């Protein structure tokens, strides 16, 4: 699970690398999938339909919520409060059911394809998304009521493992833990991708850079994700309902029923699977705002069916580098909640 993702990827066709990205941050794997697809689309200069962009935004923001549910829920457990974790986990399950309806999988989703999605969202998927938007805000509000002003939780987290903005930047931090120090940096806002420039949302920023600030930033990010998903659903209604991938037959695998009944589709399928489609000689870097920070893909291509070199910028690996110096001299009980607040995912540590 945690071995040589990048080197394995260099011996796989582009479209077979998606399952490897699942196993980086497996708590929000769809963001990894979308980031990889967008990297290859950047290499191939594929222009995506707006509806596909909005569908991707919905999936990525659901993944962000699922990831933050785990992080803040576990932080509550590590400070002695189990109720919030159990209560929130029920609604993380609803997100997994949405994934399952769209792609048939739940944790390591392999969701989407280079050029779009394997299939369109059906009415059941949209109904589940809308149901989640109604149910989850009530739960999130109660979760915040349990923790935000809880005397025990605040005493355990406030001023613990505080990091300055300068130190965070010097260690190349990104994501919620960087924003908790007061640095207003979010890839979605600074370098928009997947039509994020079409959305109205705020980037939550903390003040103290401590465990409590990280908790509050992630809570507020869940509210902003809900806001983005609502906008995306409204925008999708204005787009053609039958579009779920770009018109790139040389790189997008045709549906199986067409392969079995249409000679042209069979030829394209054969050429894509056998790697007989030429790709540009180029270097590409593309980053998305993962749940834990900037998730980047640095791709060097020599025109073959597989990357010549590929590097994953895993935010957990970079964020974790500061754990030892920031934990020096603190109580063991504080070191545990410090680790929880960084939300280090092991799959990103040893890629």
N, C-alpha and C positions, 0 to 999 in steps of 0.2 A: 504493500500500500504506500509506503513512504520511500520508495527507492527509484532514483534515476529517471524521473518523469521526463526531464528535458532530453536526455540521451535516447530514451525509448522513442520519444516524439520524432527525433531526427531519422528514425527508421520506419516511420509510419506515414501513409498518405495524409494530406491535410485534414480530410473529413474523418479520419480515424483517431485524431488526436483529442477530439472532444471528450471521450470518456476519461482520458488522463486528467484533464482539467477539473473534472468532477471531484477528483480525490485530493485537490488542494484544500480549499475551505469547503468541506462537505456539509457545513451548516448552512451555506448559502450557495450551493453549487451552480444554480442557473446563472448567476452573475459571472462565474468563471467561464461557463459555456458561451455566453453572449460576448464576453470580452475576446475570446479566441476567434469566434466567427467574425467579429468586426475587424480583427487584425488581418485575417485572410482577405476579407472584402476590401480592406484598404490596400493590400498588396495587389489585388486584381482590379482595383478601381471599379467596384460594383456599387451602383447607386441604388439605395434601398427605397421601396415605396413607403410613404408616410404611415400607412396602416401597420406595416411590419415593425417600424420603429416604435409605434405606440404599443403594440402587443409586447414587444421586448421590454419596454419601460414597465408595463404592468408586472411582468414576471420578475424583473430585477428588483422592483420595489417590494413585492411580496417576499422575495428572498431576503431583502434587507431587514424586513420586519421579523421574519422567522429567526434570523441570526441574532438580532437584538433581544428577542424574547428569551433565547437561551442565555445570552450573556448576563442580562440584568436579572433574570430568574435565578441563575446559579449564584450570582453575587448576593442575592437575598439569602439563599441557602447557606452560603459560607459565613453569613453574619447571624445565622440562627433562625431565619424565617423561611419555612418550607411552603407555606400556604400560597404565596404569590407565584412560586415556580409551578406548582401543580395547576393552579388556576389558569395561568397563561399557556401552559403546555397543551391544554385542550384546544386552544385556538391556533396554535402552531400546527396541530394536526389538521385543522381546516385548510391551511395553506398547502399541506402535503396532498390533501384530497384534490385540490385544484390542479397541482402538478400532475397527479395521477390521471385526472380527466383529460388533460392536454396531451400528455406524452406516454402515459402508462407506467411511469416510475415515480418514486417519492423522494429518496434521499440523494442518491447519485443519479441525476435525472437524464443526462445526455439529451437535454431538451433543445430543440431547434436544430437548424442546419446552416451551413455556409450558404448565404443567400436568403435566409428566412426561417420558416418553420416547416417541419415535415407534413403537418396537417393544419387545417384551420381550427380556430377555437369554435367548439359547438355551443349550442344554446345552454347546455348544462354547465359548461365551464363558466360562461358569463353569469349565469344565475348564481353559481357558488361564489364568484368574485363579489357580486353585489350583496349577497348575504353576509359575506365576511365584512364588507364595509359598513354594514348596519350593526353587526354584533360586536365586532372587536373594539370600537371606540368606547363602548360602555365598560368593557373589561379593562382596557388600558387606563381609563379614568379611575377605576377602583384600585388597580395596581398602584398607581401613583399615590392614591390616598393612603394606601398601606405603608408606603415607604418614604415619600418625599419629605414629610415632616415628622417621621417616626423618630422619637428621641434616641432609641437604642441604635437604629440604623445610621442616623446622622452622626452620632458620637463615634461609631465604628469606622466611618468612611471619610468624614470631613477632615481635611488637612493631612490625610494619610497618603503617602507616596506622591506628594505634590511635585510637579515638574514645571520648570519655567518654559516659556515659549522658546527662548534661545537654546536651551538644552534639547528640547524636543526637535527643533530644526536641525541642530548639529548631529543628531542621531538619525536624521531622515525619517522621522515619524510622519505618519499621515493618518487620515481617517478621523473617527470620533475622538481618539485620545489626543491627537494634535489639536483639534478644534477645542477640546476641553481646556487647553492652555491659553486660549484666546486668539489663536491663529485662524483666520477666516479663509480656509483653503478646502475646496471641494472640487474634484475633477468635473463633476456634472455641471458646475457653474463656471469654472475657469476655462475648461476645454470641452465644451458640450459635445456629446455624441448621441446617437440614436434620437435626435430631435429634442434633446432636453432643453434646448433654447426656446422651445414652444411652450414650456410650462412655467407657471408662477409658483415658486416655492422659496422658502427661506433656508439659509444654512445656519443651524444652531451653533452657537459659540459659547464656551464656558469662560470662567475667569481664573480659577485657582489651580487648574491642572491636577487636581487630586482625584481620589477614587470617587468621591461624591459628584464632582463635576462631570466625570466620564459617564456616570450613571444618568445624570440629568440630560446630558447631550444625547445619549442613545434614546432615552424616552422621547425627547422632542423630535428626534429624527423619525421615530415611528409615526408621529402625528403628521409630519411633513410627507412621509411616504404615502399615507392614506390620502392626503390632499392631492398628491401627484396621480395616484391611481384613479381617483374620481375624475380628474381632468382628462386622463387618457381614455377612460371609458366614453366620456362625452365627445372627444375628438374622433374616436373610432366610428361612432355612429354617422359621421359625416363622410366617411371613406367608403369606397366600394367593398361590399361584404365578401367578395370571392377572392380577394388578394391576400395571400399569406406568404408569398416569397417573390423575390426579384425574377425578372425574365432573363435568366442566364443559363440556358440549357447546357452549355459546355462545362458548368461547374455544379449545377444543382441536380441531384439525382432525380430522375423522373419517377412518378408513382409506379408501383409494381404492375397494376392492371394495364398501364400503357406499355410497359416493357414487354408484357406477355402478348400484346395485341397490335403493337405499332412498331414497324421496323426502325423508324427514325429514333424513337425512344430507346429501343434496344441498342442501337449504335452508340448513342450518347451514354447510356448506362455502362456499356463495355469500355468506352474510352475513359470515363471518369474512374471506374474501378481499377482499370489496368494502368492508370496514370499516364495516358497518352495525350493529355491536353497540356500544351505549353503554358508555363507560368513565367512572369517577369523576373529578371535578375534585379533584385532590389533589397534594400534594408528598410525595415518598417518597425516603428514602435507605436503601439496603441495602448492606451490606459483607460480603465474604467474605475469608477468609485465603488470598490468592493465594500463589504460590510465592515471590514477592519482597516480600510485605507486604499491607497492607490494600488490597484492590481494591474500590472503592465506585462505586455508580451513584446519582446524584442526578437524580431525574426530576420534572419539573413537567408535569402533565397538565391539559389544558383540556377533556377529554371527547371529543376527536377520535380518529381512527384512528391518529394518530402522536403522539409526544411533542411538547409545546409547546417544552420545553427539556430537554436531556439533557447531563449532565456525567459523564465518567468520571474517577474518582480513580485514576490510574495510578501504582502504587508506584514503578516505575522512574524516572518523570519526577521524582517528589519526592525519591527517594533520591539521584539523580544531582546534585542541586543542590549537594551538599557536596563533590563530587569535586575541584573546583579548589582551595578552601581547604585541604582535607585533604592534597592532593598538593604543596602549595607547599614547595619546598626539598628534596624527596625525590629519590632517584636515578631516572632514567628507567626502569630495569629494575624498580624498586619501583612506579612509577606504573602499569606495565602489569599487574602482579599485583593491584594495588589495584583497578583497573577490573574485572578478572576476578572478584574477590571480591564486588563489588557486584552482579554478574550483571545488568548493564543491558541490557535488551532494546529494540532500536531502535523497534519497533512501538509501544511505550508512550511514547516521547519526543515524537513529533510527531503526536499523535492529532488 
